[in-house]
Every structure is written in C-alpha cells, then in structure tokens.
Amino acid sequence: MLDGWRAQMLARGLTTETIKKRCQLLERFQRFTGEFPWQWRPADIKEFLGDLRSGDKPISLKTLRSYSNAVAMFCSFLTHSGYGWGEFCERTFGDIPSQICFQWNMHGGSSSQTRATN
C-alpha cells in the first residue's frame, strides 16, 4: 500500500523528501494503532494526534495539520476505486479501508478535509 502511494506521489511530482516524511508518518501511525490500514477507525487518528499534542513536547498546530492531512490523503488513496485496494482488502481480509479523517476530528475543519481529498 505504501509503495503504491509512493508511486502516486512521485507521479504527482512531489519531492522525495516530502514522500519520505509522509510515509514515515504512516508507518509511525500504523505502529501506534497496532492495526493494518483497512482496520483503522476515526478514533485511531484522534488518539494518535491527541497523544502528540499532549506530550512533553507537543507538536505545533502546523504539524498537526500536516499529519492529519497526510493520513487523510493516504486514506483517500486507499479508498479510491481506481487503485483496487478496497476490493483486494475485502476479498483478502474481509474488511475494507475507509477514510478516517473528517471535519470533526481534523484541525482546521472543512478546509483541511477539502485539501486532503483534492
């Protein structure tokens, strides 16, 4: 899944540094949840970002926005029918990936969600 997302971001002309940081974040989020992407739920991103904002070194609001947008973009990639991940996951695991980032659980509300899915 990450390899496919990397390829998609490369095709869109993103820098290798941006791609690397986004993929590292997704790997970090996956370790935090202990779940696979087709098992992620909205509560997972809320808890992940909440932990990062409440620790000894809370992340900035800019970083919070960046992280939530990256997860939203990855989920948009997974749920887009053109890539076939939904069908694959349902056939293989009996579950399908879903978007877990919404206005009510992302900093910046609708503008962040709009940017993440366009």
KEDO-800628 format. One record per residue (C-alpha): x, y, z; residue in three letters; residue number from 1. Coordinates in Angstrom, 1 decimal, always signed. Example, Ala and Ser with C-alpha at 12.3 -4.5 7.8 and 13.67 -1.06 7.14 Angstrom:
BEGIN
+--------+--------+--------+--------+-----+
!      X !      Y !      Z ! residu ! num !
+--------+--------+--------+--------+-----+
!  +12.3 !   -4.5 !   +7.8 !    ALA !   1 !
!  +13.7 !   -1.1 !   +7.1 !    SER !   2 !
+--------+--------+--------+--------+-----+
***
This chain:
BEGIN
+--------+--------+--------+--------+-----+
!      X !      Y !      Z ! residu ! num !
+--------+--------+--------+--------+-----+
!   +0.0 !   +0.0 !   +0.0 !    MET !   1 !
!   +2.8 !   +2.4 !   +0.9 !    LEU !   2 !
!   +4.7 !   +1.5 !   -2.3 !    ASP !   3 !
!   +1.6 !   +2.3 !   -4.3 !    GLY !   4 !
!   +1.1 !   +5.6 !   -2.5 !    TRP !   5 !
!   +4.8 !   +6.5 !   -3.0 !    ARG !   6 !
!   +4.4 !   +5.8 !   -6.8 !    ALA !   7 !
!   +1.3 !   +8.0 !   -6.9 !    GLN !   8 !
!   +3.0 !  +10.9 !   -5.1 !    MET !   9 !
!   +6.1 !  +10.6 !   -7.4 !    LEU !  10 !
!   +3.8 !  +10.7 !  -10.4 !    ALA !  11 !
!   +2.2 !  +13.9 !   -8.9 !    ARG !  12 !
!   +5.7 !  +15.5 !   -8.8 !    GLY !  13 !
!   +6.1 !  +15.6 !   -5.0 !    LEU !  14 !
!   +9.7 !  +15.8 !   -3.7 !    THR !  15 !
!  +11.3 !  +12.6 !   -2.4 !    THR !  16 !
!  +11.8 !  +14.3 !   +1.0 !    GLU !  17 !
!   +8.0 !  +15.1 !   +1.2 !    THR !  18 !
!   +7.2 !  +11.5 !   +0.2 !    ILE !  19 !
!   +9.7 !  +10.1 !   +2.7 !    LYS !  20 !
!   +8.3 !  +12.1 !   +5.6 !    LYS !  21 !
!   +4.7 !  +11.2 !   +4.8 !    ARG !  22 !
!   +5.5 !   +7.5 !   +4.5 !    CYS !  23 !
!   +7.4 !   +7.6 !   +7.8 !    GLN !  24 !
!   +4.4 !   +9.2 !   +9.4 !    LEU !  25 !
!   +2.1 !   +6.5 !   +8.1 !    LEU !  26 !
!   +4.5 !   +3.8 !   +9.4 !    GLU !  27 !
!   +4.5 !   +5.6 !  +12.8 !    ARG !  28 !
!   +0.7 !   +5.8 !  +12.8 !    PHE !  29 !
!   +0.5 !   +2.1 !  +12.0 !    GLN !  30 !
!   +2.8 !   +1.2 !  +14.9 !    ARG !  31 !
!   +0.7 !   +3.4 !  +17.2 !    PHE !  32 !
!   -2.5 !   +1.7 !  +16.3 !    THR !  33 !
!   -1.1 !   -1.8 !  +16.0 !    GLY !  34 !
!   -3.6 !   -2.3 !  +13.2 !    GLU !  35 !
!   -3.5 !   -2.5 !   +9.4 !    PHE !  36 !
!   -4.8 !   +0.4 !   +7.3 !    PRO !  37 !
!   -8.1 !   -1.5 !   +6.5 !    TRP !  38 !
!   -8.7 !   -1.7 !  +10.2 !    GLN !  39 !
!   -8.1 !   +1.9 !  +11.1 !    TRP !  40 !
!  -11.0 !   +3.9 !  +12.6 !    ARG !  41 !
!  -11.6 !   +7.7 !  +13.2 !    PRO !  42 !
!  -10.8 !   +7.1 !  +16.9 !    ALA !  43 !
!   -7.3 !   +6.0 !  +16.0 !    ASP !  44 !
!   -6.3 !   +9.3 !  +14.4 !    ILE !  45 !
!   -8.0 !  +11.2 !  +17.2 !    LYS !  46 !
!   -5.9 !   +9.3 !  +19.8 !    GLU !  47 !
!   -2.7 !   +9.5 !  +17.8 !    PHE !  48 !
!   -2.9 !  +13.2 !  +17.3 !    LEU !  49 !
!   -4.1 !  +13.8 !  +20.8 !    GLY !  50 !
!   -1.1 !  +12.0 !  +22.2 !    ASP !  51 !
!   +1.2 !  +14.0 !  +20.0 !    LEU !  52 !
!   -0.4 !  +17.3 !  +21.2 !    ARG !  53 !
!   -0.4 !  +16.4 !  +24.9 !    SER !  54 !
!   +3.1 !  +15.0 !  +25.5 !    GLY !  55 !
!   +6.1 !  +16.7 !  +26.9 !    ASP !  56 !
!   +6.9 !  +18.2 !  +23.5 !    LYS !  57 !
!   +3.5 !  +18.9 !  +21.9 !    PRO !  58 !
!   +3.5 !  +19.2 !  +18.1 !    ILE !  59 !
!   +2.6 !  +22.5 !  +16.7 !    SER !  60 !
!   -0.8 !  +23.2 !  +15.0 !    LEU !  61 !
!   +1.0 !  +23.4 !  +11.7 !    LYS !  62 !
!   +2.5 !  +19.9 !  +12.3 !    THR !  63 !
!   -0.9 !  +18.6 !  +13.5 !    LEU !  64 !
!   -2.5 !  +19.8 !  +10.2 !    ARG !  65 !
!   +0.3 !  +18.3 !   +8.2 !    SER !  66 !
!   +0.0 !  +14.9 !   +9.9 !    TYR !  67 !
!   -3.8 !  +14.8 !   +9.7 !    SER !  68 !
!   -3.7 !  +15.8 !   +6.0 !    ASN !  69 !
!   -1.1 !  +13.1 !   +5.2 !    ALA !  70 !
!   -3.3 !  +10.4 !   +6.9 !    VAL !  71 !
!   -6.4 !  +11.7 !   +5.1 !    ALA !  72 !
!   -4.6 !  +11.7 !   +1.7 !    MET !  73 !
!   -3.4 !   +8.1 !   +2.3 !    PHE !  74 !
!   -6.9 !   +7.0 !   +3.2 !    CYS !  75 !
!   -8.2 !   +8.8 !   +0.1 !    SER !  76 !
!   -5.7 !   +6.8 !   -2.0 !    PHE !  77 !
!   -6.7 !   +3.5 !   -0.3 !    LEU !  78 !
!  -10.4 !   +4.2 !   -0.8 !    THR !  79 !
!  -10.3 !   +5.4 !   -4.4 !    HIS !  80 !
!  -11.8 !   +2.6 !   -6.6 !    SER !  81 !
!   -9.2 !   +3.1 !   -9.3 !    GLY !  82 !
!   -6.5 !   +1.6 !   -7.2 !    TYR !  83 !
!   -8.4 !   -1.5 !   -6.2 !    GLY !  84 !
!   -7.4 !   -1.6 !   -2.5 !    TRP !  85 !
!  -11.0 !   -1.8 !   -1.3 !    GLY !  86 !
!  -11.8 !   -4.9 !   -3.4 !    GLU !  87 !
!   -8.4 !   -6.5 !   -2.5 !    PHE !  88 !
!   -8.8 !   -6.0 !   +1.2 !    CYS !  89 !
!  -12.4 !   -7.2 !   +1.3 !    GLU !  90 !
!  -11.5 !  -10.3 !   -0.7 !    ARG !  91 !
!   -8.4 !  -11.0 !   +1.3 !    THR !  92 !
!   -9.2 !   -9.8 !   +4.8 !    PHE !  93 !
!  -13.0 !   -9.4 !   +4.9 !    GLY !  94 !
!  -12.7 !   -5.7 !   +5.7 !    ASP !  95 !
!  -12.1 !   -2.6 !   +3.6 !    ILE !  96 !
!  -10.2 !   +0.6 !   +4.2 !    PRO !  97 !
!  -12.1 !   +3.8 !   +4.9 !    SER !  98 !
!  -11.5 !   +7.5 !   +5.3 !    GLN !  99 !
!  -10.8 !   +8.1 !   +9.0 !    ILE ! 100 !
!  -10.2 !  +11.9 !   +8.8 !    CYS ! 101 !
!  -13.2 !  +14.2 !   +8.9 !    PHE ! 102 !
!  -14.1 !  +17.8 !   +9.7 !    GLN ! 103 !
!  -14.9 !  +16.9 !  +13.3 !    TRP ! 104 !
!  -11.5 !  +15.2 !  +14.0 !    ASN ! 105 !
!   -9.1 !  +17.3 !  +12.0 !    MET ! 106 !
!   -7.6 !  +20.7 !  +12.9 !    HIS ! 107 !
!   -8.9 !  +23.4 !  +10.5 !    GLY ! 108 !
!  -12.2 !  +21.7 !   +9.8 !    GLY ! 109 !
!  -13.5 !  +21.6 !   +6.2 !    SER ! 110 !
!  -10.6 !  +23.4 !   +4.6 !    SER ! 111 !
!   -8.2 !  +20.6 !   +5.7 !    SER ! 112 !
!  -10.5 !  +17.9 !   +4.5 !    GLN ! 113 !
!  -11.0 !  +19.6 !   +1.2 !    THR ! 114 !
!   -7.3 !  +19.9 !   +0.6 !    ARG ! 115 !
!   -6.7 !  +16.3 !   +1.7 !    ALA ! 116 !
!   -9.1 !  +14.8 !   -0.8 !    THR ! 117 !
!   -8.4 !  +17.0 !   -3.8 !    ASN ! 118 !
+--------+--------+--------+--------+-----+
***
